[in-house]
Amino acid sequence: MTLPTTPGTSAGAAAGTAPESAEDRRLYAKIGWRLMPLLLAAYVIAFLDRINVGFARLQMQQTLDFSDAVYGLGAGIFFVGYLLFELPSNLVLQKIGARKTLLRIMVCWGVAAMAIAFVRTPTQFYVLRFLLGAFEAGFTPGVLLYLTYWFPSARRGRMIAIFLIGAIGASTIAGPLSGAIMKFFDGNGGLHGWQWLFLVQGLPAPLLGLLAWWWLDDKPAHAAWLSAAEKARVQQQLDADGASATQAAHGSLADLLRDPKVWALSLAYVFVVAGTYAIAFWTPVLIKSWGVTDLLHIGLYAALPQLFAMVGVVLMARSSDRRRERRWHFAAGSLMAVIGLGVIALSQGQLAASMAGLCLGVVGIASIPPVFFALTSEYLSRATVAAGMALVSSLGNIGGAISPSLTGAITAKAGQAAAMAFVMSLYVLATLIVLAATRRAAPAVTTQTAPVA
């Protein structure tokens, strides 16, 4: 069978929706249940430790003489550390394995997160926020790389989706959990509620790091809980992925850096992350502008789109895996985001219609990253997948560092509709770049038969 592929279509695309074997379903369910609960829990904690400063600020300003500018710089400097250390961390993981790398990352970020409870000066705050970003930097790209060691491309999208749901879950529980800690722990042990917030939410990271070191295996070949036949089956399918006719021929980091498609994908992800963080930071303000004034009600309304997103992101990733297709699923997610944001802009503050638009928009926004990283992992060669995933992910976070302030400036000058149009344009640009960079190549003749995973 001849199966030409593109960077946006994994090996076996021509197989379409061919049925998978019951044996493979059992095998990958076994692997998934072994790996994913721990990785998902760790990502929830990572995201909480990243964003909890926004909630802690409500009490910190009552005890520390920090201006709004101090908090703004402290929030942004996290991304500087993240950008600088994401690529080196993934290269280290490739050499020493995931268990040791995750142990190092999670213990160090947990200590940094808890240490913020004892800051007294802006400089201490800046240093610890920078270190938190530097230590956490390798976690997300490291797990994305780790999943390529266990799941063939035909199954990778849904696993990435399950992992990235951690950010959605963290966003859903962050407000109620942080508020409860600050309210009920305040004064215990002579500490303020905001100090307990950093201690309570930072402590699970080192504990999960130790658990990851004990529970996980670096690769299927090291897993005593898989039979020899199961290990061979996984390796056979991973090897078949590596035979993709249009996979990048990178043999070194220099080859990776010379590939214009890698830079195009990085730019697309900058726009994706910029749009994601703009909406994440803007959502409470949007809901308040629709006539909701009670803080609890704002929090509940903000959680509703996240619940829809948890379902939508998995369904989109499963569809992408089943059809062995990425680029048009990316476009579908962007289209949902644009339509949803457009509904908000046209609703002129009408609560029901605006919330419907927000739910649709957030589902689209959340469904993009799993498909995008599945596409990227399929394009990169085995020699450069670690560096490539980290490079694309780290550059993408530039968007998160600049978009909230830029969106706020546009809102102040031209109004909410103009800012919404700006965010919509980010997703349109990202889609055009991905479609152009991963357009179908001319069919190549090959005798490689891709397995149906």
Stockholm file with secondary structure:
# STOCKHOLM 1.0

chainA/1-453         MTLPTTPGTSAGAAAGTAPESAEDRRLYAKIGWRLMPLLLAAYVIAFLDRINVGFARLQMQQTLDFSDAVYGLGAGIFFVGYLLFELPSNLVLQKIGARKTLLRIMVCWGVAAMAIAFVRTPTQFYVLRFLLGAFEAGFTPGVLLYLTYWFPSARRGRMIAIFLIGAIGASTIAGPLSGAIMKFFDGNGGLHGWQWLFLVQGLPAPLLGLLAWWWLDDKPAHAAWLSAAEKARVQQQLDADGASATQAAHGSLADLLRDPKVWALSLAYVFVVAGTYAIAFWTPVLIKSWGVTDLLHIGLYAALPQLFAMVGVVLMARSSDRRRERRWHFAAGSLMAVIGLGVIALSQGQLAASMAGLCLGVVGIASIPPVFFALTSEYLSRATVAAGMALVSSLGNIGGAISPSLTGAITAKAGQAAAMAFVMSLYVLATLIVLAATRRAAPAVTTQTAPVA
#=GR chainA/1-453 SS CCCCCBTTBCTTGGGTTCCCCHHHHHHHHHHHHHHHHHHHHHHHHHHHHHHHHHHHHHHHHHHSCCCHHHHHHHHHHHHHHHHHHHHHHHHHHHHHCHHHHHHHHHHHHHHHHHHGGGCCSHHHHHHHHHHHHHHHTTHHHHHHHHHHTTSCHHHHHHHHHHHHHHHHHHHHHHHHHHHHHHHHSTTGGGCCHHHHHHHHHHTHHHHHHHHHHHHCCSSGGGCTTSCHHHHHHHHHHHHHHTTCTTSCCCCSHHHHHTCHHHHHHHHHHHHHHHHHHHHHHHHHHHHHHTTCCCHHHHHHHHHHHHHHHHHHHHHHHHHHHHTTCCHHHHHHHHHHHHHHHHHHHHHTTCHHHHHHHHHHHHHHHHHHHHHHHHHHHHHSCTTTHHHHHHHHHHHHHHHHHHHHHHHHHHHHHHCHHHHHHHHHHHHHHHHHHHHHHTCCCCCCCCCCCCCCC
#=GC SS_cons         CCCCCBTTBCTTGGGTTCCCCHHHHHHHHHHHHHHHHHHHHHHHHHHHHHHHHHHHHHHHHHHSCCCHHHHHHHHHHHHHHHHHHHHHHHHHHHHHCHHHHHHHHHHHHHHHHHHGGGCCSHHHHHHHHHHHHHHHTTHHHHHHHHHHTTSCHHHHHHHHHHHHHHHHHHHHHHHHHHHHHHHHSTTGGGCCHHHHHHHHHHTHHHHHHHHHHHHCCSSGGGCTTSCHHHHHHHHHHHHHHTTCTTSCCCCSHHHHHTCHHHHHHHHHHHHHHHHHHHHHHHHHHHHHHTTCCCHHHHHHHHHHHHHHHHHHHHHHHHHHHHTTCCHHHHHHHHHHHHHHHHHHHHHTTCHHHHHHHHHHHHHHHHHHHHHHHHHHHHHSCTTTHHHHHHHHHHHHHHHHHHHHHHHHHHHHHHCHHHHHHHHHHHHHHHHHHHHHHTCCCCCCCCCCCCCCC
//
